[in-house]
Amino acid sequence: MARYTRLYEDIVCIDTEQHRPRLAACYLVGSGGHYAFVESGTSRSVPALLEVLAAFDIARSAVDYVMPTHVHLDHAGGAGALMRALPNARLVIHPRGARHMIDPSQLIAGATAVYGEAAMRATYGEIVPVPKERVLVADVAPDRDFELMLGSRRLRFIDSPGHARHHYAIWDEQSRGWFTGDVFGLSYREFDHAGRNYLLPTTSPTQFDPVAWEASLQRILAAHPEHIYLTHYNRIDAVETLAADLRAGLAAYQQIAHACAVAPDRHARLYAGLMDFHLGQLRERGNPIAETRARELLELDIEINAQGLEVWLERERQAAAHP
């Protein structure tokens, strides 16, 4: 049975059922009988999304758009399968991501290299291509935004690199909120304590860029948003406080990475350093979560973040060697 939360009359947060409850979300957004999904989850998420449409008596033909913020498989892996079920929908995708949705072979190969073939199949299921004629490129660039109307609801897309170069964020003027994919970090509800959310960066391979990330954050904050709709996980409202937390986390990640840069056991040291950083922060904030449970919740992201930081360190090394 699908898990979902109705945030407003016209925005529903849907659990995409990846790994554990409340890890990843998709949003159903509506206006005047027109609907869109922000993110698609994996192919295994599609039945839950269709179940939510049925629960609200929304015809599949009423969905105009599927809008993955970027092409990482936890956000876009189910796009092709979802599009098959939505006869009128178009896929709205970043210019750098369109070819990967039309031919996902590189995405599949890259994710298989990170997770392994068995885990890849178990987690993401079948990755289905999206027909080229159903792809709408959101023509964003550092100096250019893109807009769509969803019924009477205006959605503005901005280029938002830092986590990935094929990433956009979506501004919803009506609710004064951003759908930020991964560029505003991750916040799992299990870490909520004393009315405060806990935010951590996501530096997964291979395009982490802290300079670009800061520029994206500045653009997001310039709109004075009241809400951030995270893919991982759900809505957060203390925007300025959490932006400061994210910046502090990004700075700490870079310091940890540089401290491990030339170590022979670099990956193990990176993993341990990132884990210790987050466990220390939780203790400092008086979070009562047991350390064993915190480690369980963090381990997948810490492993992926360590891999991404290693790629970033190698890119920095090569840039220094060939200025």
N, C-alpha and C positions, 0 to 999 in steps of 0.2 A: 504493500500500500504506500502510495506517494506521501512524503513528508513535505509540508509546505507551510508558510506563514504569510498571511495577508497583511502587508505593511500599510497599504492604503487601499482604497476602493479599486485602484487601477494599477497597483504594483504588488506582485506576489513573488516571494522568495521561495524557490523550490530546491530541496536537497537533491543533488545529482547522484547521491549514493555511491561515492567513490571511497574505497578503503574503510571508512567508518562514517557514522552519521555526523552531520555538521562540519564536514571538512570542505566541501565544495558546493557551490550554488549556481543556479541559473535564475534569471528573473523574467517573469512574464509581465509585460507592460502593455497597457491598453488605452485607447482613446476613441470614443464614438464608434464602437464596433470594429475598430481596427486594432491589431495586436502584433507584438513582436517579442521574440525571445532574445534576451541579452545572454550570451554564452549558449552552448548546446550541451555541455558535459561530454561524456563519452557515448559510444554507441549503446552501451549498457544503460545509459541514463534515459534514453528516448522513451521507453514505456512509461516512466514516471511523468515526463513532461506531457505526454499525450493524455495520461490519466488526469492531470490537473486541468487540461482543457475541458475534458468531459465533466469534471466535477463542477466547473463553472458554466457548463452548457455553452461552450464556445466552439463553433464549428472549426474544423481544421482549415477550411478554406478562408477563414477570417484572419489568419496569420499572414501578415504582409512581409515580414522580415525575420531572418535569423542573423544575429549580430555578435559573433565571437570577437572579443576584444583583441585577441591575437591567436596564433595558430598552434600554440602548445596544446597537446592532446587532451588535457583535462578541461580545456576551454572550448576546443573546436573539433575534438576527435569524433564526436557524434553528429557533426553538422550534416554530412552527406546522408546518413540514415534518417535524421530528422527531416531533412528537405524532401525525402521520398514520401513522407507521410503528410506533407503540407503542400497541396497542389499549387497554391498561388504565391508561395513565399519566394523571396530572393535572398541570397546570402550577401550580407554587407561585410566587406572585409578590407583590411589595410592593403594598400598597393603592394607592399612587400610580401603579403601573405597569399594573394590571390592564386598564384601559380601552384602553391602547395595544397590548396583546396581542390583545384582542378585535377592535379596529379599528386596524390599524397605519398608517393613512394619514398621521397626523401624524409618526410616526417616519420614514416614508419621505420626506416633504417636508423634514423637518429635516435628515436625513442628506444628501439631495440638495443642499440649500443649502450644506452644508459641503464635500462632496466633488465635486459635479458629477454629472450624470446618468450619463455613461458610466462613470466610476469607481465610482459607486454600484452599477450593474448588474454590473460585472466583479467587484467585491469581495464583495457581499452576495447576489447572485442574487435569487430571488423571495422576497418577504416574505409569508408565509402567515398569515392570521388563525387564532386559536385559538378554537374554539367556547366560548361562555360557560359552558356546563354542564360543561366540563372544566377550568375555572379554579378553583383553590383560593387564596383570598387569605390570605397570611401576615399576620395581624392584628397587626402590630408598630406601636409608637409609642414616643416617648421614654421613657414610663413603663410600657411593656407589651411583653413578649416573646411569642413564639409557639413551640410545640413540636410536633414530629411524631415518630412512631416509624417507623423503617425496619427491619422485623423487630424485633430486640431492641436496635437502635441508636437512642439518643435524640439528636435533632437540635434545637438551640435557635437560633431566628432572632432577631436584634436589629435594630432600626432603626439604620442607620449612614450618615447623611448626611455631606456634606462634598465628596465627588466628585459626587454626585447625590442629590436628595431622594427618589428612588424606589429607594433602595439598601438591601439588607439584607446582613448577614453571618451565617454559619452556624457555630455551635459544635458540634464533634463531641467529646463527652466521651470516647469510646472511644479516640481517638488523641491527645486533648488538643491539637487543632488547630482553627484557624479557616479557613474558606473565605471569603476577604475580597474577592473581586471586584477592585475598583480602589481600595478605601479604605485599603489598606496599600501603595499605590504599585505600581510596575513594577520588575521585576528580570530583565534578560535574561542568559541564561547566557553569552553572548559577552563580557560584562564581568566575569565571575568571575575573580579573580586572587588568588593567595597565600592560598587558603582563605577569601576574603571575597567576599560578594555586593555588587553595586552597586545601590542603590535610587534611583528618581527618582519625583517626584510625577506625577500625571496630572490636569490642570486643564481637561480638555476642556469645550467649551460644553455647557450654559449655566448650570450650577448650582453652580460652585465656591464653597465657603463655608468659609474656614479656621477659623472659630470652631466650627462644627458638626463639622468634621473632627477637631479636637482632642478634642472630647467623645467622638466615636466611637473614637478611638485609646485614650482612657482606659478605655472599657468593654472593648475588646478586650484590653488589657494586664492589666486587673483579674482576668481568668481565669487568669493565669500560663500562657499557652500554651507548649507545647514546639515547635509547628510553625505556620507560616502557609502555606496553600495558595493561591498567587497564580494568577490567571487569566493574568497576564503575568509570569513564567512559572515554573510548577512550585513545588515545596516549598522553603521557606527555614526555617532553624532558629535562627539567631542573632537571636532576636526582639527583645530589648532593644536590642542594638546597631543593628539596622536601623530600629527605631522612632525612635531618636535621629537617625539619618541622614535619615529621612523628615521629621521635624520641622524639622531644619536646612534641608532642601531647600524645604519649604513657606515658611519664614521668608525664605529667599533669593529665592524667586519673588515674594513680596509686595514686597520691597525693589526688585527689578529692575522690577516693574510700576509702582510709584510713581515711580521715577526716569524712566520713559518716558511718564508719564501725559499730559503736555501736548505732547509732541513731535509735529510735523506728520507725521513718518514713524514713528508710534508702533509699528505692527505690525513693520516691519523692525527697529527698535531692540529690540523685545521678543524677536523671534526670535534676533537676534544675541546679546543679553544672556543668554538662556537657554542657547544653544549654548555660549557662552564659559564660562558657569558650569560646565556638565557636563564640558567638555573640560579645564578647569582642575582640577576635582576628580580626574579620572582621572589627570592628570599628577602631581598631588600624592601620589597613592597608589601611584605607580610602575607603573601599569598599562601593559603593553607594547603594547596594541592601537594600530595605526596610526591617526593622526588622520583620514585619509580614510575608513577603515572605521568609526570611531566616528561620524563625521558621517552616514554612510549609515544606520547603525543608529538614530540619534537623530532624523533629520530629520522623519519623519512625526509623532512624538510632540511634538517641539518646535513644529512648525507648529500642531498642534491645541491644545497648551498655551498658545501665544501667543494664539490666538483666544479661548480660555476666559478668560484673564486680562483681555483687552480687555472682554469682557462684564462681568466682575467690577468692573473700574474704572468702567465706565459705571453700574453699579448703585450703587457707592459715591458717585459724583458726584451721582446723582439723590437718594440718601438725604441727602447733605449739603445739597442745595438745598431739600429738603422734609423737614425734621426732624420 
